[in-house]
Amino acid sequence: MRLKKMAAVGTAALVAVALTACGGGFEAPAEGSAETTGGAGAPEAETVFKVAFNQNADQPEAVAMTHLGERLAERTDGRYSLEVFPNETLGAQKDTVELVQAGTVDFALVAGSLLENFNPDFVALNLPYVYDSQEHQEAVLNDPEITGDLYTSIEDQNIRVLGGFSAGTRSVYNSSHPIETPEDLAGLKIRVMESDTNTRMLELMGGTGTPMGQGEVYTAIQSGVLDGAENNESIYANLKHDEVAPYYSYTKHLMIPDLLITSPEAFDSMSEEDRAVFLEELQVAFEESSELTAKVMTESQAAAEEAGAEFNEPDVAPFRDAVKPLLDEKLTTDTAKDLHDSVRAAAE
């Protein structure tokens, strides 16, 4: 019920809050990706904003942002458009945050966990099992009543968060056997994102979390340095991890959002009217990306199965219970605890 209510307030609330804030009044790129430089077909405009993205141009977020740029050019009569630079062309995610702060890059899509470096309370959006579904996550990320104060909390560091995209649900896969219980992860070295939080998460889930860059994972599993990794179906299939780790188990433990960031100066360079247009079209981009993400995950599972991968659906309750100590360890402020409670309440 709460999700339907949030969907109803959607665009109007997002535009209103963001304009007030203006003061104007999904990891390494996939192998074989086609785009290696700037975004294709960016419409001409007086000002073309650069958008940094770390994955390939066919990913749902990149497609949605490219279409947003086209609509923005049309609705602003050619004053503004967007050009998406995929495959870390403008730098790794951590670097693009700094480039946004410096004004060198106008917008960047970055993993929500990176913003914990600027306000630790962002951890409440990045913890395991905080979301029940993609729909739940998307409603939370773009509901100003829940995330508005958090998003504006780092503007004094020259970062403005405009909203978030769902990047799919991460699950465990390995080269040995299906995972049905936390005990099945015992002794397995599983690649995680390079963060202490994710290493600890995998430890609590029963395995050994091994931080490693995405580009090294295939070879590491193939050589036995790793037993597996954790990610969504798209990355699993696109990076051909199904070839070396054919057992994909839907632990559904993590949904790290991708947040769209800019600098106050870059966004406020537009008129209030054009900012409103941008935010309206951004809401459309969220919806388009959501539909594409669901489609891509289904197609990726089918492709991996055709390549010989096996998928299984374990009971996630034991895994959810196992990682509960991480909540106490990471939710260290009243603000973070309240935010986590609000996110969970939104699922009811």
C-alpha positions in Angstrom: 0.0 0.0 0.0 2.8 2.4 0.9 4.5 1.7 -2.4 1.4 2.7 -4.3 1.1 5.9 -2.3 4.7 6.9 -3.1 4.2 6.2 -6.8 1.2 8.5 -6.8 3.3 11.4 -5.4 6.1 10.6 -7.8 7.0 13.3 -10.3 5.3 16.3 -8.7 7.1 15.7 -5.3 10.4 15.1 -6.9 10.3 18.3 -8.9 9.1 20.4 -6.0 11.8 19.2 -3.6 14.6 19.4 -6.1 13.7 22.9 -7.2 13.6 24.0 -3.6 17.1 22.5 -3.1 18.3 24.4 -6.1 17.6 27.7 -4.4 16.1 28.8 -7.8 13.4 30.9 -6.5 26.0 -1.9 -12.6 31.4 -2.3 -12.1 33.7 -2.8 -14.9 32.3 -2.7 -18.5 31.0 -5.8 -20.1 33.3 -7.6 -22.5 32.7 -6.9 -26.1 30.7 -3.7 -25.5 30.4 -1.5 -28.6 30.9 1.9 -27.0 34.4 2.9 -26.0 34.2 6.7 -26.3 31.4 9.2 -26.0 27.7 8.6 -26.1 26.3 7.8 -29.6 23.8 10.2 -31.2 23.8 12.9 -28.5 21.5 15.7 -29.9 23.1 19.0 -30.7 22.4 21.8 -28.2 23.8 25.1 -27.0 25.0 23.2 -23.9 25.7 19.4 -23.9 26.1 18.0 -20.4 28.6 15.2 -20.0 27.3 12.1 -18.1 29.8 9.6 -16.8 28.9 5.9 -16.6 31.1 2.9 -15.8 29.2 0.3 -17.8 28.5 -0.2 -21.5 26.1 2.0 -23.5 23.5 -0.8 -23.8 22.9 -0.9 -20.1 19.4 0.3 -19.1 20.6 3.4 -17.2 22.7 4.5 -20.2 19.9 4.0 -22.6 17.4 5.8 -20.4 19.8 8.8 -19.9 20.5 9.0 -23.6 16.8 9.2 -24.3 16.4 11.8 -21.5 19.0 13.9 -23.4 17.0 13.7 -26.6 13.8 14.8 -24.8 15.6 17.5 -23.0 16.9 19.0 -26.2 13.4 18.9 -27.7 11.7 20.4 -24.7 14.2 23.2 -24.1 14.3 24.2 -27.8 17.9 23.1 -28.1 19.3 24.8 -25.1 20.4 21.6 -23.3 21.1 18.0 -24.1 23.1 15.1 -22.5 25.9 12.9 -23.8 26.5 9.7 -22.0 30.2 8.6 -21.8 30.1 4.8 -21.0 32.8 2.2 -20.1 34.6 4.5 -17.6 35.7 6.8 -20.5 35.7 9.7 -18.1 37.2 7.7 -15.3 36.3 5.1 -12.6 33.3 5.9 -10.5 35.3 7.2 -7.5 37.2 9.6 -9.9 34.0 10.8 -11.6 32.6 11.9 -8.2 35.6 14.1 -7.8 35.3 15.4 -11.3 31.7 16.3 -10.6 32.8 18.2 -7.5 35.4 20.0 -9.6 32.9 20.9 -12.3 34.9 18.9 -15.0 32.0 16.4 -15.5 28.4 17.6 -15.3 26.7 14.4 -14.2 27.7 10.9 -13.1 26.0 7.6 -12.3 27.7 6.1 -9.3 27.1 3.3 -6.8 25.4 4.5 -3.7 28.1 3.0 -1.5 30.6 5.6 -2.8 28.6 8.4 -1.2 29.2 6.9 2.2 32.6 8.6 2.0 30.8 11.9 2.1 28.1 11.1 4.6 28.2 7.7 6.3 24.4 7.7 6.7 24.1 6.7 3.0 24.9 3.2 4.3 21.2 2.8 5.1 20.5 2.6 1.4 23.2 0.0 0.7 22.8 -2.7 3.3 21.8 -6.3 2.6 18.1 -7.1 2.5 17.1 -3.5 3.0 14.8 -3.8 -0.1 12.2 -6.4 -0.8 12.0 -5.9 -4.5 13.1 -3.7 -7.4 9.8 -1.8 -7.1 10.4 -1.2 -3.4 13.9 0.1 -4.0 12.9 2.5 -6.9 10.0 3.9 -4.9 12.3 4.6 -1.9 15.1 6.1 -3.9 12.9 8.7 -5.5 10.6 9.6 -2.6 11.7 12.9 -1.2 9.9 12.2 2.1 12.4 9.4 2.7 15.6 10.4 0.9 15.3 14.2 0.5 17.3 15.2 3.6 20.0 12.6 2.9 20.4 13.7 -0.7 20.8 17.4 0.2 23.2 16.6 3.1 26.3 16.6 0.9 25.6 19.7 -1.1 28.1 21.6 1.1 30.7 19.2 -0.5 29.5 20.2 -4.0 27.5 17.1 -4.7 23.8 17.1 -5.4 21.9 13.8 -5.7 19.0 14.0 -8.1 17.7 10.4 -7.7 18.5 6.8 -8.1 18.2 3.8 -10.4 17.8 0.2 -9.5 20.8 -1.8 -10.7 19.3 -5.2 -10.1 19.6 -7.7 -7.3 22.9 -9.3 -6.5 23.1 -13.0 -5.7 25.9 -15.6 -5.2 27.4 -17.8 -7.9 30.3 -20.3 -7.7 32.1 -23.1 -9.5 31.3 -25.9 -7.0 27.7 -26.4 -6.1 24.3 -24.8 -5.6 24.0 -22.7 -2.4 20.9 -23.6 -0.4 22.0 -22.5 3.1 24.8 -20.3 4.7 26.6 -23.5 5.5 27.0 -24.2 1.8 29.2 -21.1 1.5 31.7 -22.5 4.0 35.2 -22.5 2.6 34.3 -20.6 -0.6 36.2 -17.5 -1.6 33.6 -15.1 -3.2 34.5 -11.9 -4.9 32.9 -8.8 -3.4 33.0 -5.1 -4.2 36.1 -3.5 -2.7 34.5 -2.4 0.6 34.8 -3.5 4.2 31.0 -3.7 4.4 30.7 -6.2 1.6 33.6 -8.3 2.9 31.9 -8.5 6.3 28.5 -9.3 4.7 29.9 -12.3 2.9 31.6 -13.5 6.0 28.3 -13.4 7.9 26.6 -15.2 5.1 29.0 -18.1 5.6 31.8 -17.6 3.0 35.0 -15.6 2.6 34.5 -12.2 1.0 37.5 -11.4 -1.3 37.6 -7.8 -2.6 38.8 -7.7 -6.2 38.4 -5.5 -9.3 35.7 -6.7 -11.7 38.1 -7.2 -14.6 40.1 -9.8 -12.7 37.2 -12.0 -11.6 36.9 -14.4 -14.6 40.5 -15.4 -14.6 40.6 -15.6 -10.8 37.7 -18.1 -10.8 39.1 -20.0 -13.7 42.5 -20.4 -12.0 41.0 -21.3 -8.6 42.0 -18.1 -6.8 38.3 -17.5 -6.3 35.5 -19.9 -6.1 32.9 -17.5 -7.3 31.4 -14.0 -7.0 28.1 -12.1 -6.4 26.3 -9.9 -8.8 23.1 -9.6 -10.9 22.2 -11.8 -13.8 23.2 -9.3 -16.4 26.8 -9.0 -15.2 26.9 -12.7 -14.7 26.0 -13.4 -18.3 27.7 -10.5 -20.0 31.1 -11.1 -18.4 30.8 -14.9 -19.2 31.1 -15.8 -15.5 28.6 -18.6 -16.3 31.5 -20.4 -18.1 33.6 -20.7 -14.9 31.0 -20.5 -12.2 27.9 -22.3 -13.5 25.9 -22.4 -10.2 23.9 -19.3 -9.6 21.9 -19.2 -6.4 19.3 -16.5 -5.8 20.4 -15.3 -2.3 19.1 -11.9 -3.4 21.2 -10.3 -0.6 22.0 -6.9 -2.0 20.6 -4.1 -4.1 23.1 -1.3 -4.4 21.5 1.7 -6.2 23.1 3.8 -8.8 22.6 7.4 -7.9 22.7 10.3 -10.4 24.8 13.1 -9.0 25.7 16.6 -10.3 27.1 19.8 -8.7 24.8 22.6 -7.5 26.6 25.0 -9.9 26.0 22.8 -12.9 22.4 22.1 -12.2 21.6 25.7 -11.2 23.1 27.0 -14.5 19.8 26.1 -16.0 16.7 28.3 -15.6 14.1 27.2 -13.1 11.8 26.2 -16.0 14.5 24.1 -17.6 15.4 22.4 -14.3 11.7 21.5 -13.9 11.8 20.0 -17.4 14.9 18.0 -16.6 13.4 16.6 -13.4 10.2 15.7 -15.1 12.0 13.8 -17.9 14.3 12.2 -15.3 11.3 10.6 -13.8 10.5 9.2 -17.2 14.1 7.9 -17.4 13.7 6.1 -14.0 10.6 4.3 -15.3 12.2 3.4 -18.7 15.3 2.1 -16.9 13.1 0.0 -14.6 11.3 -1.7 -17.4 14.6 -2.3 -19.3 16.3 -3.7 -16.2 13.6 -6.3 -15.6 13.7 -7.3 -19.2 17.5 -7.5 -19.3 17.7 -9.7 -16.1 15.2 -12.2 -17.5 17.0 -12.3 -20.9 20.4 -12.7 -19.1 19.2 -15.6 -17.0 17.9 -17.3 -20.2 21.2 -16.8 -22.0 23.2 -18.1 -19.0 21.0 -21.2 -18.8 21.4 -21.8 -22.5 25.2 -21.6 -21.9 24.9 -24.3 -19.2 24.4 -22.4 -16.0 22.1 -23.8 -13.3 19.9 -21.4 -11.2 18.3 -22.3 -7.9 16.1 -20.5 -5.4 17.2 -21.0 -1.8 15.2 -19.8 1.2 16.6 -16.3 1.9 15.5 -16.2 5.5 18.6 -17.9 6.9 20.8 -15.5 5.0 18.8 -12.5 6.1 19.1 -13.6 9.7 22.8 -14.2 9.3 23.6 -10.6 8.2 21.6 -8.9 10.9 24.7 -8.1 13.0 25.9 -6.0 10.1 23.0 -3.6 10.7 24.1 -2.9 14.3 27.6 -2.4 13.1 26.8 0.0 10.3 23.8 1.9 11.5 25.7 4.0 14.0 23.8 7.2 14.0 20.1 8.0 14.9 19.7 9.5 11.4 20.9 6.3 9.7 18.7 4.1 12.0 15.7 6.3 11.2 16.4 6.2 7.5 16.7 2.4 7.5 13.4 2.2 9.4 11.7 4.4 6.9 13.0 2.3 4.0 11.7 -0.9 5.6 8.4 0.7 6.5 7.9 1.6 2.8 7.7 -2.1 2.0 4.6 -2.6 4.1 
